[in-house]
Amino acid sequence: MMYKLTRRKLLKQARQAGGVIAVGASLESLLVACGGNISTTSNAPGATSVASKGLLVPDKLQWGADFTSGAPYVFKDPANPNNLVGFEVEVANAIAKLMGITQHQVETDYNKLEAALQANQFDMIMNGWEITEDRKKTELFSVPYYHYGQQTVVRKDDERFAKFNDTSDVSLTDLEGYTVGTGAGYKAADILGTDTKIKTKLYDTDLPFDDLAQKKIDAVLIDQPAVAYYVLGAGPGGTKNPDLRPIGKPFKADDYVVGFNKQNPNAQTLLNEINQAFDILKKDGTLHRIYVKWSMWNDLQAQIGIV
């Protein structure tokens, strides 16, 4: 099966492969098995609450993201297109619940998120967002809420990569001389651009998996969660692509963070509140349960304090 994707069909139907599902907890196993949109937020009486004084609109947490083909981050539920699903939707719900407010995703083309944030069209960006040197000029950033790596994907029948398996050490050097696709604006695009021996092909609307399967490019380098969903078929709604396979361990590790507009006088207040919420969600098992449900849990998350 072919997929029409971008970052923002990966962060638009897309954006760690190899998400190792934790086993042993009956609730987590049930969540993974059913693949449904089950709430993963604790309802325990007396749960810690978080203030929401930094919001642009009282009692409403507004976050910018692109749901167009944005699995597994945020996307329309195939079973009910009136609803949004995705692991970041569940993270936003968990934050809002701690604050005792509602959350609302503000649909924005991925490449326009930065401009919309600067115009205060929403409180923050949460869309597989990373810290970059350019973004540091205009944004403040939360603590990380997910730790991931870049994943290489090739055709399953491509003998040029036959020596690699999913535990191999694959680096940019192994991609030299090839045409490698990724999403425009992705961190992978910056990484590929550091090696002049790699021909990089950027995809702004459709992500590169179709072209890879059709032998129009040689490989893909992209965020690991997108590969888990669209290549391995992991997580609710994911469908395995039989023509492709990930090779090598993820590399060039990075973090997903929430971005805030530096020029917004309430940005630092909201940043502190979001960080407090993440601290709670990391320790009370909520983020763990969300990532298990979406087949994104792995040992990397301990590095950012998720238990």
URMOKA-V193335 format. One record per pair of residues at least 24 apart in sequence whose C-alpha atoms are under 6 Angstrom apart, sorted by the first residue. I is the first residue (numbers start at 1). J is the second residue. D is the distance in whole Angstrom. If there is no record, write none. Layout:
# URMOKA-V193335
I_J_D / I_J_D
This chain:
# URMOKA-V193335
2_210_6 / 3_210_6 / 4_206_5 / 5_206_4 / 5_207_4 / 6_205_5 / 6_206_5 / 6_207_4 / 7_183_5 / 8_70_5 / 9_68_6 / 9_69_4 / 9_70_5 / 10_70_5 / 10_226_6 / 11_70_4 / 12_66_6 / 12_67_6 / 12_68_4 / 12_69_4 / 12_70_3 / 13_69_3 / 13_70_4 / 13_71_4 / 14_70_5 / 14_71_5 / 14_72_6 / 14_226_5 / 15_223_5 / 15_225_6 / 15_226_4 / 16_148_6 / 16_224_3 / 16_225_4 / 16_228_6 / 17_224_5 / 17_225_6 / 17_227_5 / 17_228_4 / 19_295_5 / 19_296_4 / 19_297_5 / 19_298_5 / 20_297_6 / 20_298_5 / 21_292_6 / 21_295_6 / 21_297_6 / 31_293_5 / 32_293_5 / 35_236_4 / 41_94_5 / 41_286_6 / 49_98_5 / 49_99_6 / 50_98_6 / 50_99_5 / 51_99_6 / 54_266_5 / 54_269_5 / 54_270_4 / 59_101_5 / 60_101_6 / 60_102_5 / 60_103_5 / 61_103_5 / 62_103_6 / 62_104_5 / 62_105_6 / 62_122_5 / 62_123_5 / 63_105_5 / 63_106_6 / 63_122_6 / 63_123_6 / 63_124_5 / 63_125_5 / 64_105_6 / 64_106_5 / 64_125_5 / 65_107_6 / 65_108_6 / 65_127_5 / 66_107_5 / 66_108_5 / 66_109_5 / 66_110_5 / 95_277_6 / 117_261_6 / 118_261_6 / 124_259_6 / 124_260_5 / 125_258_6 / 125_259_5 / 126_258_5 / 128_256_5 / 129_256_5 / 129_257_6 / 130_256_5 / 130_257_6 / 138_262_6 / 139_260_5 / 139_261_5 / 139_262_5 / 140_259_6 / 140_260_5 / 140_262_6 / 141_258_6 / 141_259_5 / 142_257_6 / 142_258_5 / 142_275_6 / 144_255_6 / 144_256_6 / 144_257_5 / 145_256_6 / 146_255_6 / 146_256_5 / 147_254_6 / 147_255_5 / 147_301_6 / 148_253_6 / 148_254_6 / 149_224_6 / 149_250_5 / 149_251_5 / 149_252_6 / 149_253_4 / 150_222_5 / 150_223_5 / 150_224_6 / 150_250_5 / 150_251_5 / 150_252_6 / 151_221_6 / 151_222_5 / 151_224_5 / 151_250_5 / 152_220_6 / 152_221_5 / 152_246_6 / 152_247_6 / 153_219_6 / 153_220_5 / 153_245_6 / 153_246_4 / 153_247_6 / 154_219_5 / 154_244_6 / 154_245_6 / 155_243_6 / 155_244_4 / 156_243_6 / 156_244_5 / 156_245_5 / 164_247_6 / 165_247_5 / 165_248_6 / 166_247_5 / 166_248_4 / 166_249_6 / 167_248_5 / 167_249_5 / 168_248_4 / 169_248_5 / 170_248_5 / 178_218_6 / 179_217_5 / 179_218_5 / 180_218_6 / 180_219_5 / 180_220_5 / 181_208_6 / 181_220_5 / 182_220_6 / 182_221_6 / 182_222_6 / 183_207_6 / 188_222_6 / 234_295_6 / 235_294_4 / 235_295_5 / 282_306_4 / 283_307_6
